[in-house]
């Protein structure tokens, strides 16, 4: 495929030698879509082997129509995304149009009302969806452009197509991680231009939110705001980092000035990776990997 155009650029690609185009009917396709980037992951459902990972930067789209055109171009140029024989296709959307509702209070017919408490929803151009969390007593209600949903479903008429929100992937992934390490830490996912902050209490979801970031001081401001609101001590609280931040980077060193107990999160253990994935730092692409958990 053409990896660089005025609309998008391939930043990272890892492909397992075991990838077999004749076995697509055994593979799950995970695609995470944002306004400025897109990630692709292919998982062999038989072995949980991660076979392909790609990270694309997208041109700055000013309207959804422009973003839709970029996605259509990227998919059309891609060697695999237009294939229709995947076992399952799961799309994770990255946007701020979401809310979390306790499962005991959730009524499907009220989904739009829940979401309108948190953001504006254009009923003529957007569709409201929901996802019931597996490891948390919560339902994530979110909105996507109807034209995007219809287009994606038209690409894969023979596959099971599912839609989730990035928040759900991060929540499921974090709870799974905590079941192994058993710490009620403060979990951060550093995305491009976004901070995702999650806390657990006794292994259960206590808090999740995402914040837009314009400058580095915003990270510290939001972290301190949440810690103070939850009565967390910055001297004793463990902080676990995933995402687009390098070890010993200036940003990491700045975090360390305020919070001493910092560690980087692990690569998820529910997937298998061959040696080629060693060039990716373990704490990168946690949200993409965690999409695998959202059955």
C-alpha positions as CSV (number, residue, x, y, z in Angstrom):
1,X,0.0,0.0,0.0
2,X,1.0,3.7,-0.3
3,X,2.1,4.4,3.3
4,X,2.4,8.2,3.0
5,X,0.0,10.6,1.4
6,X,-1.2,14.1,2.1
7,X,-4.1,12.5,4.1
8,X,-2.2,9.9,6.3
9,X,1.2,8.6,7.2
10,X,2.2,5.1,8.4
11,X,4.3,5.7,11.6
12,X,4.8,2.1,12.8
13,X,4.2,-1.4,11.4
14,X,5.0,-4.7,12.9
15,X,4.0,-7.9,11.1
16,X,4.4,-11.4,12.4
17,X,5.9,-13.9,9.9
18,X,3.0,-16.3,10.7
19,X,0.4,-13.9,9.2
20,X,-1.4,-15.9,6.5
21,X,-3.8,-14.1,4.2
22,X,-5.6,-17.4,3.6
23,X,-6.5,-17.6,7.3
24,X,-8.4,-14.3,7.6
25,X,-11.5,-16.3,8.6
26,X,-9.7,-17.2,11.9
27,X,-8.5,-13.6,12.5
28,X,-10.0,-10.8,14.5
29,X,-9.5,-7.3,13.1
30,X,-9.2,-4.5,15.7
31,X,-9.3,-0.9,14.4
32,X,-9.1,2.2,16.6
33,X,-10.3,5.4,15.0
34,X,-9.5,8.9,16.2
35,X,-9.6,12.3,14.5
36,X,-5.8,12.5,14.2
37,X,-4.7,8.9,14.2
38,X,-5.8,5.3,13.5
39,X,-4.4,2.0,14.7
40,X,-4.9,-1.5,13.3
41,X,-4.3,-4.9,15.1
42,X,-4.9,-8.4,13.9
43,X,-5.3,-11.3,16.4
44,X,-5.4,-15.0,15.6
45,X,-8.5,-16.2,17.5
46,X,-7.0,-19.7,17.7
47,X,-3.8,-18.8,19.5
48,X,-4.3,-15.2,20.7
49,X,-1.2,-14.3,18.7
50,X,-0.8,-10.7,17.7
51,X,0.0,-10.9,14.0
52,X,-0.1,-7.3,12.8
53,X,0.1,-3.8,14.4
54,X,0.0,-0.5,12.5
55,X,-0.1,3.1,13.6
56,X,-1.2,5.9,11.2
57,X,-1.2,9.6,11.7
58,X,-4.1,11.3,10.0
59,X,-4.1,14.8,8.5
60,X,-6.0,17.3,10.6
61,X,-9.6,17.1,9.4
62,X,-11.7,20.2,10.1
63,X,-15.0,18.4,9.5
64,X,-16.3,14.9,9.8
65,X,-16.7,14.8,6.0
66,X,-13.0,15.4,5.7
67,X,-12.2,12.7,8.2
68,X,-14.5,10.3,6.4
69,X,-12.7,11.0,3.1
70,X,-9.3,10.3,4.8
71,X,-10.6,7.0,6.2
72,X,-12.0,6.0,2.8
73,X,-8.7,6.8,1.2
74,X,-6.7,4.9,3.8
75,X,-8.9,1.8,3.7
76,X,-8.9,1.8,-0.1
77,X,-5.1,1.9,-0.3
78,X,-4.6,-0.7,2.5
79,X,-3.7,-4.3,1.6
80,X,-6.0,-5.9,4.2
81,X,-8.6,-3.5,5.5
82,X,-11.0,-3.9,2.6
83,X,-10.9,-7.7,2.9
84,X,-14.3,-9.1,3.9
85,X,-13.5,-12.5,5.4
86,X,-12.4,-11.6,8.9
87,X,-13.8,-13.7,11.8
88,X,-14.7,-10.6,13.7
89,X,-14.3,-6.9,13.3
90,X,-14.2,-4.6,16.4
91,X,-14.0,-0.9,16.0
92,X,-13.0,1.4,18.9
93,X,-13.9,5.0,18.5
94,X,-11.8,7.8,20.1
95,X,-14.0,10.8,21.0
96,X,-15.4,12.7,23.9
97,X,-19.0,11.8,23.3
98,X,-19.5,9.1,26.0
99,X,-20.7,8.5,29.5
100,X,-20.6,5.7,32.0
101,X,-23.9,4.5,33.6
102,X,-24.2,2.0,36.5
103,X,-25.5,-1.3,35.2
104,X,-28.3,-1.3,37.8
105,X,-29.6,2.0,36.6
106,X,-29.1,1.5,32.8
107,X,-32.2,1.5,30.6
108,X,-31.5,1.0,26.9
109,X,-34.3,3.3,25.8
110,X,-32.8,6.1,27.9
111,X,-29.3,6.0,26.3
112,X,-29.7,9.2,24.5
113,X,-30.9,11.0,27.6
114,X,-27.9,9.7,29.6
115,X,-25.5,11.0,26.9
116,X,-27.1,14.4,26.6
117,X,-26.2,15.0,30.2
118,X,-22.6,14.9,29.2
119,X,-22.4,16.2,25.7
120,X,-24.3,17.4,22.7
121,X,-25.7,14.8,20.4
122,X,-26.9,15.5,16.8
123,X,-29.7,12.9,16.4
124,X,-29.8,13.4,12.6
125,X,-26.1,12.6,12.1
126,X,-25.1,10.5,15.1
127,X,-26.1,7.1,16.5
128,X,-26.0,6.3,20.2
129,X,-24.5,2.9,21.1
130,X,-23.7,1.2,24.3
131,X,-21.4,-1.5,25.7
132,X,-21.9,-3.5,28.9
133,X,-18.6,-3.9,30.7
134,X,-17.5,-7.3,31.6
135,X,-15.2,-6.6,34.6
136,X,-17.0,-3.5,35.8
137,X,-20.6,-2.8,36.9
138,X,-21.0,-0.1,34.2
139,X,-22.4,0.5,30.8
140,X,-20.5,2.8,28.4
141,X,-22.9,4.9,26.3
142,X,-21.4,6.7,23.3
143,X,-22.1,8.4,20.0
144,X,-20.6,7.8,16.6
145,X,-21.4,9.3,13.2
146,X,-24.1,7.3,11.5
147,X,-22.4,7.6,8.1
148,X,-19.2,6.1,9.7
149,X,-21.1,3.1,11.2
150,X,-23.0,2.4,8.0
151,X,-19.8,2.6,5.9
152,X,-17.9,0.2,8.1
153,X,-20.7,-2.3,8.3
154,X,-21.0,-2.2,4.5
155,X,-17.3,-3.2,4.2
156,X,-17.8,-6.4,6.2
157,X,-21.2,-7.9,5.4
158,X,-19.9,-11.4,6.2
159,X,-18.2,-10.6,9.5
160,X,-19.5,-9.9,13.0
161,X,-18.9,-6.1,13.4
162,X,-18.8,-4.6,16.9
163,X,-18.4,-1.0,18.0
164,X,-16.9,0.1,21.4
165,X,-15.5,3.3,22.8
166,X,-11.8,3.7,23.7
167,X,-12.8,4.3,27.3
168,X,-14.2,0.7,27.5
169,X,-10.9,-0.8,26.2
170,X,-8.9,1.2,28.7
171,X,-11.2,0.3,31.6
172,X,-11.3,-3.4,30.8
173,X,-7.5,-3.5,30.3
174,X,-6.8,-1.7,33.5
175,X,-9.0,-3.9,35.6
176,X,-7.4,-7.0,34.0
177,X,-3.9,-5.6,34.9
178,X,-4.9,-4.9,38.5
179,X,-6.2,-8.4,38.9
180,X,-2.6,-9.5,38.3
181,X,-0.7,-6.8,40.3
182,X,-3.4,-6.2,42.9
183,X,-2.7,-2.6,43.5
184,X,-5.2,0.3,43.7
185,X,-3.0,2.6,41.7
186,X,-3.6,5.7,39.7
187,X,-3.5,4.6,36.1
188,X,-2.7,7.0,33.3
189,X,-2.9,6.5,29.5
190,X,-1.1,9.3,27.7
191,X,-2.7,9.6,24.3
192,X,-2.0,12.1,21.5
193,X,-3.5,15.3,22.9
194,X,-5.4,13.4,25.6
195,X,-4.9,12.2,29.1
196,X,-7.0,9.3,30.3
197,X,-7.1,8.8,34.1
198,X,-8.4,5.7,35.8
199,X,-8.5,4.7,39.5
200,X,-9.7,1.4,41.0
201,X,-10.8,0.6,44.5
202,X,-10.6,-3.0,45.7
203,X,-10.2,-4.0,42.1
204,X,-13.4,-2.2,41.0
205,X,-13.7,0.9,38.8
206,X,-13.7,4.0,41.0
207,X,-13.1,6.8,38.4
208,X,-12.5,7.3,34.7
209,X,-12.3,10.4,32.7
210,X,-10.4,11.9,29.8
211,X,-8.9,15.4,29.5
212,X,-7.8,17.4,26.5
213,X,-4.1,18.4,26.7
214,X,-2.8,21.6,25.2
215,X,0.5,22.0,27.2
216,X,2.4,19.8,29.6
217,X,1.3,21.6,32.7
218,X,-2.2,20.4,31.9
219,X,-1.2,16.9,32.8
220,X,0.0,17.8,36.3
221,X,-3.1,20.0,36.8
222,X,-5.6,17.3,36.0
223,X,-3.7,14.6,37.9
224,X,-3.5,16.7,41.0
225,X,-7.2,17.7,40.7
226,X,-8.3,14.0,40.5
227,X,-5.9,12.9,43.3
228,X,-7.2,15.7,45.6
229,X,-10.8,14.9,44.8
230,X,-10.3,11.2,45.6
231,X,-8.1,11.9,48.7
232,X,-5.1,10.2,47.2
233,X,-1.7,11.1,48.6
234,X,0.8,12.1,45.9
235,X,3.7,10.9,48.1
236,X,2.4,7.4,48.6
237,X,0.1,6.7,45.6
238,X,1.5,4.4,42.9
239,X,1.2,5.9,39.4
240,X,1.2,3.5,36.4
241,X,1.8,4.9,32.9
242,X,0.8,3.6,29.5
243,X,0.8,5.4,26.2
244,X,2.9,7.8,24.2
245,X,5.6,8.7,26.7
246,X,9.2,7.5,26.6
247,X,11.1,6.1,29.6
248,X,13.5,8.8,30.9
249,X,11.9,11.3,28.6
250,X,11.6,15.0,29.6
251,X,7.9,14.4,30.3
252,X,8.6,11.4,32.5
253,X,11.1,13.3,34.5
254,X,8.6,16.1,34.9
255,X,6.0,13.7,36.3
256,X,8.6,12.4,38.7
257,X,9.0,15.8,40.3
258,X,5.4,15.6,41.5
259,X,4.8,11.8,42.0
260,X,7.7,9.6,43.1
261,X,6.1,6.1,42.8
262,X,5.9,5.9,39.0
263,X,6.2,2.8,36.9
264,X,5.4,1.9,33.4
265,X,2.5,-0.5,32.7
266,X,3.2,-4.0,31.2
267,X,2.2,-5.3,27.8
268,X,-1.0,-7.3,28.2
269,X,-0.5,-11.0,29.0
270,X,-3.7,-12.2,27.3
271,X,-2.0,-11.8,23.9
272,X,1.1,-13.4,22.5
273,X,3.8,-11.5,20.6
274,X,6.8,-12.7,18.6
275,X,10.2,-11.1,18.8
276,X,9.4,-8.5,16.2
277,X,7.2,-6.8,18.8
278,X,10.2,-6.2,21.0
279,X,10.9,-3.0,19.1
280,X,7.7,-1.6,20.6
281,X,7.9,-0.5,24.2
282,X,5.7,-2.6,26.5
283,X,3.6,0.4,27.6
284,X,2.7,1.5,24.1
285,X,-0.7,0.7,22.4
286,X,-2.3,-0.5,25.6
287,X,-5.7,0.8,24.4
288,X,-5.4,-1.0,21.1
289,X,-4.4,-4.3,22.7
290,X,-7.2,-4.0,25.3
291,X,-9.8,-3.7,22.6
292,X,-9.4,-7.5,22.4
293,X,-11.0,-7.9,25.8
294,X,-14.2,-6.1,25.0
295,X,-16.4,-9.1,23.9
